[in-house]
């Protein structure tokens, strides 16, 4: 049973942490959804917590709706859902209003924690069917208040990429800057921020933190990961308010502090200057959106490469190490893999179009061919020291060691445009079909017909 959202509106002096600015019903063609109605939240509603209750009903045409899902607008994939609510509640009133509809449980009700921080975000509520079809129902604009306490923290600098695009080289270069921390980037691909942010995302949802009320000696050790609460689980308004406000604030502060403490501990002050950023690699998943939202001052570098060269590098690297990686194992042929990479590239383009703050777009080719100019521009954008002495220090590092271990071409320069000599006619045709739009948007030349 879903727990109701906390009623904390009458607590004196407590600021509204969530404010519903606009609720818009989206048009649908009627092929999957017969009708629907959002009973809450209502436009103008406010909560003094980070949890919002959603309730309503949705009727499927030929299939029952499995659940409704909430996600940030522009990031529609299933693994980017912020929360899901099962459509399983009987609604005899809806049945009476639509007697010709298929008999089905069509109601939903439950609470979802939202983790925006002092920003206005646009969400979409979708109906999701068992076959994976996703139908947008509502567009909901919500203003978020403060999340957690005001802390002086190192800022995340995310390098978001698809792989085989020079991310290890870039994190090694940036980690050599006196104002940026990285943990042994030539040896590890540390995901400390991702780790603790995943912890926060897991435990901030009501269906997870309320597991503490239902545990017993026979409960499994990972009971906090359970999505189901026993029927009748409920708490009083004051306790619900504490959990959904102070509890979530404390949880995000804990996650931030673990990340900050790790990177402050892993190196000393360089040249008398305190660090301002830490750098980590990241991928286009829900955790990335959360990091950019909940960590104050977070910035993102979107590192891209000619998709055809990236494809060649992935296939060559798999041969070099004798294992199949980078999701190539999910498909039977290299031609099919081109489509897989197109889907991943589309996610990158979504990040470029919709993310706030807007990512810094950096091309692998520029980093290889014009490293000093590219690094200077990047550091200037980040308001970091970009002096000649600093740039020389970054480039005097051990970047050649990275290429010796991870490279798959003769030298870095020859890794650019390698696809022209490595892809056969069938693979070129697949690249022309699937990569054309992404290549054009990222500023790369098209694949010429054979």
Secondary structure, DSSP 8 states (H G I E B T S, - for coil): --------TTSTT---SEEEEEEEE----SSSEEEEEEEES-TT-EESSSEEEEEEEEEESSS-EEEEEEEETT--SGGG-SEEEE--B--HHHHHHTTTS-----EEEEEEE----SSEEEEEEEEEETTS-EEEEEEEEEEE---S------EEEEEE--SSSSHHHHHHHHHTSTTEE-S-TTT----HHHHHHHHHHHHSSHHHHGGGGT--TTS-TTGGG-----TT----HHHHHIIIIIIHHHHHHHHHHHHHHHHHHTS--BTTB---EEEEEE-SSHHHHHHHHHSTT-EEEEEE--HHHHHHHHHHHHHHHTS--TTGGGSSSHHHHHHHHHHHHHHHHHHHHH-SS--EEEEHHHHHHSHHHHHHHHHHHTT----HHHHHHHHTSSHHHHHHHH--SSSTGGGTTTHHHH--HHHHHHHHHHHHHHHHHHT-------
